Amino acid sequence: MSVRVMSVAGTFYPNSCSEIERYISKFNSIKIDTPKPKFEPKAIISPHAGYIYSGFTANQVYKIATKKKFKRVVVIGPSHHFYLKGASVALYNKYTTPCGDLTIDLEYSKKIIEEYKQLLVHIDNMHHEHSTETQMPFIKHYMPNIKVVEIVYGDIDYKELVPIIQKILNEPSTPLVISTDLSHFHNLKEANYIDNICLQGIAKLDISLLNKGCEACGLIGIKALVSVAKESQIIDYRTSYDASGDSQRVVGYLSAILR
């Protein structure tokens, strides 16, 4: 049996289930004025930094998005470590997490490669990627029996992802996760200004706004989703400053629901 092994457990998130559960319990105990969802989401945007920095923001959107039962979830994120012209789909049987394995929907994964074979392949190196892996402990916690599909993209135009995302949005049993962080290593004032461009572009489903200076490592995925979504709502935004107190080298994070 082939397994997508954990690559960043113990660094981006805890390598023990009890610690992950402690994090999520702590996130859920923090009372803030979270916006009430205006609709039932079909897709979410979630950050992928270390849980100490972005875990709260991710947890806020997973709590909303997982109230409905689904068959599988497709997680799409950018590659940070390996170059690929196109995108890679994980073709393993299982996806390991500290709280137990998730089953990869291998049949669906092979089918989507065949359907979009000019864009999609399977390259093992692409699946040592934190942008997608950091989503899996939340998925295991909130949707323990769901099957997963992992897509890691490299050098592509966002328009190449659009048909795949449209297909997923049209499937009632398949939600979508787009993984991204926002601006990196500006001071707090600059980060808030730049990130607001991203927030407005997503909230208004306006790619022209995103093109005015949004800095996001997952911008390709954001653009592809924004271009076909019908409705969007920002759920949470914060920066690494909230956790570290460092206002000079700030990273931004957001979570959002879309359909």
Secondary structure, DSSP 8 states (H G I E B T S, - for coil): --EE--SSBTTTB-SSHHHHHHHHHHHHH--------SS--SEEEE--S-IIIIIHHHHHHHHHHTSS--SEEEEEEE-SS---SSEEE---SEE--TT--EEB-HHHHHHHHHHTTTTEE--GGGGS-HHHHTTHHHHHHHSTT-EEEEEEE-S--HHHHHHHHHHHHT-TT--EEEE----EEE-HHHHHHHHHHHHHHHHTT-HHHHTTT---TTHHHHHHHHHH-S-EEEEEEEETHHHH--SSSEEEEEEEEE-
